[in-house]
């Protein structure tokens, strides 16, 4: 009979939040990566924001507050919500501590991954106490879902505020930071999150499998076939109305729209986050149509892929409004095909980013990483120039902690700066897009 203690079966706890899409995408990417290493791995997913104050409050914080601010493009509202995160961390310290500890004990967790910035103190305390009970210290792999710049303080500052013993438990998964002046990487990490370089792991972006497959590839001189999933009967009818005459390049296959993009076609992708701002999306599309119509170069066929939310939050969805715009637009350019589609899996998004001659996106953390990984064309970053009523109120009372960063939240501005330095990205708005897109349309 062996006296060797039985090793616990591998069990992974992934802490994330569904507020916004990036944290959850990073969580799913990590799960896929770990499952590839060990198909027998047991995985427990914990949505912190959804459960910290109960399901009702969780839905309110995610859907009514955060996602609503994203859909409206309310930058000041997003900044305000991020600024009160420390209050959230204090109010929900005990519930989060016990929820995480319960998960650790119940599922005999051996590996912990955290992809979100909230309640770092409660999480590290629960993990440290669990390690004491099991007499086995554990490390928290904290996946940094923003590009590392000085503007990501909402993610890094909570780590720096931790006691030294708690900081030692964290291994930060990230990429090389954007350094300013004469900074070193060691100085950057110590200054912004209080971690030594030995606690930083440059293991690649937390991006989905299809994006990893397209990294380091070069554009082949061959057509690209895309199968766009149509998720509802209504979406199928809308698409069939837009494309009533199937051809070799565009046709329907059950619940999919199949497109073949020739090497000489010009492709643009418009994706303003998981909760796209309707008015900004419509404005960009209208401007793009006008520029194509006014252009003297009609021999090149243009494709514009517009990502819409898979859920309807407004009385009229963005897909329906784009359909109506396309169908009722006088003198619609014959050399332009617009595809207003619902959210797609990474096996569609990755090759589309890879093939696009231009992308127009928000500077969300994971989106920015995916662009760095696979984008070959021009990168435009959207920013807001208009203020919502709440933004105007916050501006009126002049909250000093809420500065403006070119019409985008502070952390997105940091990502945009990183993209400007590393990929030559350009910041645009619906008001400035006409001039930017003309240089794209005109053959060089």
C-alpha positions, 0 to 999 in steps of 0.5 A: 500500500502506497503512503504517498499522499494522493494528489488532488485532481486538477480543478480550475476556478476562473473569476470573471465578469460579464460587464462588457465583453472583454473579461468574459472573452479572456476567461473563455480563451483561458479555459480553451487553452487549459482544456487543450492542455488537459481535456479532463480538467474540471472548470468552475466559472464565477461571474463576480459582478453578477453574484456579488450582491445577488442576481437582481442587483447583478443584473442591474449593475451589468445591464442597466448601468454598465452595458447601458452606458456602453450602448449610449456611448456615455463616456463620463458615465463609464468613467464615473462607474469605474471611479466608484469601484473602490466603494464597490470593493469595500461594500461587497468585500465580505460577500465576495470573500465567502463566495470565492472561498466557498467555490474553492472548498466545494470544487477542490480548486488547484488553479485560479485565474482572474480576468477582472479588476474588482474585489482584488483584496477579497479574492486574494484573502479568500485564496490565502485562507484556502491555501492555509487550510489546505497547507498548499499556497496557491498563485492567482493568475491575473489576466490583464485585459487592457494593454499595459499603459499608465492609463489602466489605473483602474486595473493596476491600482487595486493590486498596488494597494494590497499588502505585500504578502497578498501581492506575492500571490499574484502572477500578472499575465500581460504583454510588454508595457508602453514605456514613457520617457526613460522608464524601464519595465521593472520601474513601470510595474513597480510604480503602477501595481507594486509588482516586481518583474518576477511576478509579470508573465509575458505569455501572449495575449488572452485571445481566442483560439482562431486569433492565435491561429492567424497570428504571424500569418501573411495574406494569401493571394486567394479568395476568403470564404466567410460563413456568417451565422444568422441567428433568428428567422428575422435576421435571415429575412433581413439578409435575404431582403438585402441580398435578393439575388444569390450569386457565386460570391454571396448566397445562403446556406440554411442559416448562414450567409456565405460570402467569398471575398476576392483578393482585389475586393476592399473590406472594412469591418465596423465593430463598436463593442459588444454593446454598439452605439447605434447612432455612431454606427449609423453615422459611420455607415452613412458617411461610408456610403456617401464617400463610395458614391462620390468616389470616381473609382467604381471598379473596386467592389467594397464590403462593409461588415457591421457588427450589431448586438445579438440582443435588442435593447432599443425599440428598433434594433441596429440591424433593422435600422441598417436594413432600412437605410440600405433599402431606402437609400437613393442612388445606393452604390452598386459597388458596395455591399453592406452586411449588418450582422449579429455577433459572431464567433471567433472563427468568423471575426478572426479571419475578417480582422485578418483580411480587412483593409480597414477596421473601425472599432472601440479601443476595448482591451481584448479588441485591441489585443486581437487587432495587434495579433492579426490586423493587416490593414488600417486601424481606426479607433472610435471616440465620442464627441457628443455628451449624454445628459448624465455626462453634461451633469457630471461636467456641470458639477466638475468632478475632478476625478473624471478627466476627458480622454479624447471622448473615450474612457481613460483605459480605452484611451490608453489602449488607443495610445498603445495602438497608435504607437505600435500599429499606426492607428488613427482616432476618428469620430463620426464627424471626422470619418469622411476625410479619413475614409477618403484616403482609404477609398482612393487607390494609392 
